[in-house]
Amino acid sequence: MEQKYDVIVVGGGPAGLAAACSAKEAGAGRVLVIERDKEAGGILNQCIHNGFGLHYFKEELTGPEYASRFVDMAKKLGVEILLDTMVLSVEGHQVTACSTAQGLICLEGSAVVLAMGCRERTRGAVAIPGDRPSGIFTAGTAQRYMNIEGWMVGRRVVILGSGDIGLIMARRMTLEGAKVLACVELMPYCNGLNRNIVQCLEDYGIPLYLSHTVTNVEGLHRVEKVTVSQVGPDRKPIPGTEMVFDCDTLLLSVGLIPENELTQKAGIPLDPATKGAYVYENMETREPGVFSCGNVVHVHDLVDFVTAESQKAGKAAAAYAAGVRCPENARVFSVKKAGCVTYTVPQAIRLENVDKRTEISFRVNQVLGESVIEVRDAKKAICTFKREYMAPGEMEHITVPEVLLSEAEGTELTVMVKPQESLRENAADVQAGGEKQ
Ligand SMILES: Cc1cc2nc3c(=O)[nH]c(=O)nc-3n(C[C@H](O)[C@H](O)[C@H](O)COP(=O)(O)OP(=O)(O)OC[C@H]3O[C@@H](n4cnc5c(N)ncnc54)[C@H](O)[C@@H]3O)c2cc1C
């Protein structure tokens, strides 16, 4: 096997495949995708529901259909895909992997793209009290068992967490003949996409209990009962509000964690807010020539956005492999967050690398009605965007024109959200201040 590649991509999910295809399209010579599973496509292979590709293909596809389009495209473009191979380490641009077929292999890429996706939080991560019987699954594991292995995981189900995977599994279990008794969410709002609340819960009459959590699990061998309690504004259970569900299964949809063990081992700094690598505008990490994209950088709700972000990373990796470098004296803005914004990606923008415009993705920490998003430099707002509705479960994207960036003052840009009420308050304050003078 050849040891040297222009671009090596770790992970053959939608992020890795899109990055590899666009690296090839941008002129990279040898591009290799390394995937630990026995087929490429990542998490999409178990998402047999439709709803993928509405933005990118303008069609409603299932997960495997969306993935297979990229696998076909990769093959057509001459991307090499190494399956059943686990990447063990990335040191600089050296990639060490192992597989049953090839044993230990050491490869070198002129550029490397990290696209390892994320994994689910488990019961241990959220500390649910009670017995430890069988019948407690993360929603994604249950999805894999049902959709790939063909096993029915339970008959009477309670779901903890209202993330998209939980909502999709509520519908999936119902279609397979199970009774989903409740979907329980700790927060006062649902964490999934609006379309999934309607299509997966409301259409099937599945009750959603907001501001509730699971406070006990009972069962000797298999789950027999799950206790659900209401929580107060401090998120602590309120005594006397317990409801007991007779069920045999508890599904957990309580968040995803980017799989960054390789990134950390490579010494690449991570952002505590995203739990992914700090990235520049073209998805390059703080390690020159190492790029990162998809769920390993920040958790996405829609695969179309994973594709768009990863194409950017692939194109930039191809340019790096061809010897293109951002000048050392490039003007760098660090991107900060304020007022309801929980994180931003990228965390830094190099002006010299921005061609016409650059995108910033972020999430908010609460449900907001009419609001204004501001991107501010040291002194003023350089651009604003209006939104009628924002929610933590839906990633936001804004595009900042290069011409406005080049006029920005200072070295920091701050992305902030001003809900309309606070705008009104500010307006009232300004007026009151004016009257005093
Ligand atoms: C259950 C679920 C339902 C979803 N439903 C929808 C939906 O309805 N519509 C929609 O648009 N989006 C949906 N999404 C979101 C979308 O599918 C994901 O955002 C997308 O799959 C992320 O792509 P990725 O390539 O970053 O990660 P993944 O798809 O997770 O791919 C990462 C790949 O990297 C591989 N890998 C990891 N570590 C290594 C290693 N060390 N060596 C080799 N390979 C490695 C993994 O095996 C995996 O194949 C859903 C996501 C989930 C989890």
PDBQT file of the ligand as one rigid body, heavy atoms in Angstrom, charges set to zero:
ROOT
HETATM    1  C1  LIG A 501     -29.443   9.222  15.054  1.00  0.00    +0.000 C 
HETATM    2  C2  LIG A 501     -29.271  10.427  14.194  1.00  0.00    +0.000 A 
HETATM    3  C3  LIG A 501     -30.323  10.868  13.408  1.00  0.00    +0.000 A 
HETATM    4  C4  LIG A 501     -30.143  11.939  12.533  1.00  0.00    +0.000 A 
HETATM    5  N1  LIG A 501     -31.169  12.345  11.740  1.00  0.00    +0.000 NA
HETATM    6  C5  LIG A 501     -30.952  13.337  10.818  1.00  0.00    +0.000 A 
HETATM    7  C6  LIG A 501     -31.998  13.726   9.894  1.00  0.00    +0.000 A 
HETATM    8  O1  LIG A 501     -33.118  13.226   9.945  1.00  0.00    +0.000 OA
HETATM    9  N2  LIG A 501     -31.705  14.650   8.931  1.00  0.00    +0.000 N 
HETATM   10  C7  LIG A 501     -30.470  15.210   8.857  1.00  0.00    +0.000 A 
HETATM   11  O2  LIG A 501     -30.213  16.026   7.963  1.00  0.00    +0.000 OA
HETATM   12  N3  LIG A 501     -29.481  14.903   9.758  1.00  0.00    +0.000 NA
HETATM   13  C8  LIG A 501     -29.698  13.982  10.723  1.00  0.00    +0.000 A 
HETATM   14  N4  LIG A 501     -28.707  13.642  11.605  1.00  0.00    +0.000 N 
HETATM   15  C9  LIG A 501     -27.450  14.410  11.594  1.00  0.00    +0.000 C 
HETATM   16  C10 LIG A 501     -26.415  13.901  10.609  1.00  0.00    +0.000 C 
HETATM   17  O3  LIG A 501     -26.661  12.596  10.227  1.00  0.00    +0.000 OA
HETATM   18  C11 LIG A 501     -25.070  13.981  11.248  1.00  0.00    +0.000 C 
HETATM   19  O4  LIG A 501     -24.903  15.310  11.576  1.00  0.00    +0.000 OA
HETATM   20  C12 LIG A 501     -23.959  13.493  10.303  1.00  0.00    +0.000 C 
HETATM   21  O5  LIG A 501     -24.051  12.111  10.142  1.00  0.00    +0.000 OA
HETATM   22  C13 LIG A 501     -22.568  13.832  10.862  1.00  0.00    +0.000 C 
HETATM   23  O6  LIG A 501     -21.598  13.421   9.935  1.00  0.00    +0.000 OA
HETATM   24  P1  LIG A 501     -20.093  13.098  10.382  1.00  0.00    +0.000 P 
HETATM   25  O7  LIG A 501     -19.428  12.541   9.175  1.00  0.00    +0.000 OA
HETATM   26  O8  LIG A 501     -19.523  14.271  11.038  1.00  0.00    +0.000 OA
HETATM   27  O9  LIG A 501     -20.219  11.985  11.520  1.00  0.00    +0.000 OA
HETATM   28  P2  LIG A 501     -20.627  10.443  11.415  1.00  0.00    +0.000 P 
HETATM   29  O10 LIG A 501     -21.784  10.243  10.531  1.00  0.00    +0.000 OA
HETATM   30  O11 LIG A 501     -20.757   9.991  12.826  1.00  0.00    +0.000 OA
HETATM   31  O12 LIG A 501     -19.331   9.763  10.758  1.00  0.00    +0.000 OA
HETATM   32  C14 LIG A 501     -18.089   9.663  11.418  1.00  0.00    +0.000 C 
HETATM   33  C15 LIG A 501     -17.360   8.443  10.887  1.00  0.00    +0.000 C 
HETATM   34  O13 LIG A 501     -16.042   8.427  11.406  1.00  0.00    +0.000 OA
HETATM   35  C16 LIG A 501     -15.700   7.084  11.696  1.00  0.00    +0.000 C 
HETATM   36  N5  LIG A 501     -14.599   7.078  12.675  1.00  0.00    +0.000 N 
HETATM   37  C17 LIG A 501     -14.601   7.631  13.919  1.00  0.00    +0.000 A 
HETATM   38  N6  LIG A 501     -13.408   7.440  14.519  1.00  0.00    +0.000 NA
HETATM   39  C18 LIG A 501     -12.643   6.760  13.634  1.00  0.00    +0.000 A 
HETATM   40  C19 LIG A 501     -11.306   6.260  13.688  1.00  0.00    +0.000 A 
HETATM   41  N7  LIG A 501     -10.527   6.426  14.768  1.00  0.00    +0.000 N 
HETATM   42  N8  LIG A 501     -10.834   5.585  12.619  1.00  0.00    +0.000 NA
HETATM   43  C20 LIG A 501     -11.616   5.398  11.487  1.00  0.00    +0.000 A 
HETATM   44  N9  LIG A 501     -12.878   5.857  11.398  1.00  0.00    +0.000 NA
HETATM   45  C21 LIG A 501     -13.382   6.527  12.462  1.00  0.00    +0.000 A 
HETATM   46  C22 LIG A 501     -16.989   6.488  12.243  1.00  0.00    +0.000 C 
HETATM   47  O14 LIG A 501     -17.019   5.100  12.171  1.00  0.00    +0.000 OA
HETATM   48  C23 LIG A 501     -18.025   7.141  11.315  1.00  0.00    +0.000 C 
HETATM   49  O15 LIG A 501     -18.298   6.377  10.187  1.00  0.00    +0.000 OA
HETATM   50  C24 LIG A 501     -28.881  12.595  12.500  1.00  0.00    +0.000 A 
HETATM   51  C25 LIG A 501     -27.836  12.160  13.319  1.00  0.00    +0.000 A 
HETATM   52  C26 LIG A 501     -28.029  11.100  14.182  1.00  0.00    +0.000 A 
HETATM   53  C27 LIG A 501     -26.877  10.697  15.095  1.00  0.00    +0.000 C 
ENDROOT
TORSDOF 0
